[in-house]
Amino acid sequence: MPRTRLLIADDQPLMRAGFRAVLEANGFEVVAEAGDGAEAVAAARATKPDVVLMDIQMPNLDGIEAIKQLPNHRVLVLTTFGLDEYIVDALRAGASGFITKDVPAEELVRAVEVVAAGDALLTPAVTRQLLDRVGRRLPAPAGRHPEALSELTEREREVLELMAQGMSNAEIAEALVVGEATVKTHVSNVLMKLGLRDRVQAVVLAYEIGLVQPGQN
């Protein structure tokens, strides 16, 4: 079975070395490293890794701008800041999740596995908590409007709203009195029609267009 291929982007060489040691010891293949955002973009385009581990604050091009230039890559954000506006900006830019740099080795490995498998690292409930915590401090996003939902059926829009309220597939199925497999189909359709990679981006979009509000129950 092919090993998961990784790119590590961080401006601290010792930090990159530490991540590399942990990840290679757990069967991953680190195909490239980068010391700034511009290097990360070039290396990702050249090596096409399965997952990019991306620091946010880097010289030349910061991590958020680098993520925007890699729309077809799965990016796991590395941060020392925890729950703050940097994380929301990274999720808006297209990141599939985030971890803090001081996580235990096993959590780092699990995070990479989750993102490599095509899932968002954050559960809907955790994503909601994150956005509720900082959403009121964020500037109004540009380029998003309710017309973004025009391709969705009424039921798909309802599923999106429930996703943004932090519900799991099982909870959505119970609320709508349908099977969980049906919910999974609706979720897939929502992501496909809106051009989103995962549930995290769906939740962010729901906040941006006002489908849900920070603190809304």
N, C-alpha and C positions, 0 to 999 in steps of 0.2 A: 504493500500500500504506500503510495507517495507521501512523503512527509509534508506537513504544512510549511509553506515558505513565508518568511517574515522579513520585513524591513524595519529597522529600529532607528528612529529619528529623535535625537536629543543633543543639545549643545554641550553636554558634559560627558567627556570620554569615559570616565569611571562609571557613570550611570549606564551608558550603553554597554560597557563590558559586563556589568553586573546582570543586566537583563539578558544579554547574550548567553552568559554562563548558565543561568537558570533555565532558559528556554531550550538551549541545545542539550542540556542534561535531561530534559524531559521529551526529547525526540523531535523537536522542531528544527527546521533548517533556516538559519539567518543568512539570507542571500545578499544583504547590503546593509550598510549603516550610513547615516547622514548627520552632519553637525549643524545644519541650519535648514530652514524651510525650502530654499531653492534647491539645495542638494537633495532633499527628500523627494521633491517633485520629479527631478531628473532621474533619480535612482528608481523610483516607483515605476516610471514610464519605461525605463530600460529593463528592469528585472521582473516586472509584473508579479509582485508578491501576493500571496493569498490574504495577508493582513499587514497593515502598516501600523506600527506603534508610534504615535506622534505626540511629541511634547508640544505644549501650547506656546510658551514663550521661547522663541529662538531668534537669532539675528538674521538679517537680510530679508527673510520672509517668515512671518510668524506661522505657527501651526494652523491657525484658523484659515488664513489665506491659502496655505498649502492644501488644506483639505478641499477648499473650493476648486482648486485646480486638478483635483483627482476624483472626479465624480463617479468613476467606475471602480473605485477601490474601497475595500472595507477598512475603515480606520478606527483604531482603538486609541483614545486620547489618554496620554499620560499627564497627570497634573499634580502639583503640590498644593493646589488651592481648595480642593474639595468642592462643596456646593456653592458656586457663585456664578456670576454672569458669564465668565469665560466658558463655562461648561455649556450653558444654553446656546451661546454663540457657536460653539463647536458642533452641537447637535443640529442647529439650524444649517450649518455649513455642509452637513452630510455625514458626520461621524456616527458610528454604530454603537457608541457607548464610551464610557470613561472609567478609569481607575486612578487612584492616587498612587504616587510613586513608592509609598511606604507599605504597600500591601504585602502580606506574606507570600512566599513563593508559590504556594499551592493556589492562592487566589489569582495570581498573575497567570498561571498556567490555565486555570479554568476560564478566565476572561478571554484569553486568546482562543481557546477551543470553542467557546460560545460564538464569538464573532466569526471565526473561520467556518463554522457550520452554517452561517447565513442568518443567525439570529441577532437581535439587539441585546446588548449586555444588560440594559436596564429593564426591569419589569415595568409594565404600565403604571403600577401604583407608585413605584419609586420615581419614575419619570414625572408623574404628576406632582409628587411631593417636591421634587427639584424645581419644577416650573412655578409652583405655588410660592415657593420660598423666595424666588428672585424675580418673578415675572413683572411685578409692579415697578421694578427699577429699570426695566429694559425700555429702550426707545421703541416707538411704533415701527414694526417691520414694513419694508417697502415691497411692492410687487405681489402682495397676497390679497385676495378679495373673495367674497362668497361665490363668485362665478367659478372658482376652482372646483366647486362641488357639482357643477352642472352635469357632469358625466355619471354621477352616482344615482342609483335608484333610491327611493325613499328608505328602503330597508338598509341599504348600504350606508346611507348617511346616518341612520340611527345607530348602526354598528360602530361607525367612526366616533360618534358622540360618546357611546358607552366605553369604547377603548380609551378615549381621552379622559373619562371619569375614573380611570384606573382599574377597570374590570378585566379579569382574565377571560379567556374563551369560555370556560365553564360557567362563569358568572353571567356572561352575556347570554349564553344559551338558556340559562334559568330565567333571566329577565324577559327574554323574548319567547320563551316556551318553544324552543326549537332544539334540534340536536347539535352537539358540539361540532360534528363534522360540517354541518350547514354553516355554523359560525365561521369555521376555518375557511370555508369557501368565500364567504362574504368578506372576510379580512383580506384574503388574497386578491379579491376583485378590487377592493378599495385601494390597496397598495398599487396594483397594476394601473388602474385608471388615473390615479393621481401622480404616477411616476415616482413613487416613494419606495425606499429599500426595505423599511422595517417599521415596526410599531412605534418606535421612538420618533421617527420623522412624522408619522401620522399624528401623534400627540402634539408635537410642536406646531404642525400646520393647523390643527384644531384650535390651539391657543391663538395663533397669528390671525386667523380669520374671524375670531370671536365666537366660534361654535361653543366653546367653554371659556370661563373666566377664572383667573386665579382665585382660589378659595371657594369656588362653586361646589356645592354638594351634589 
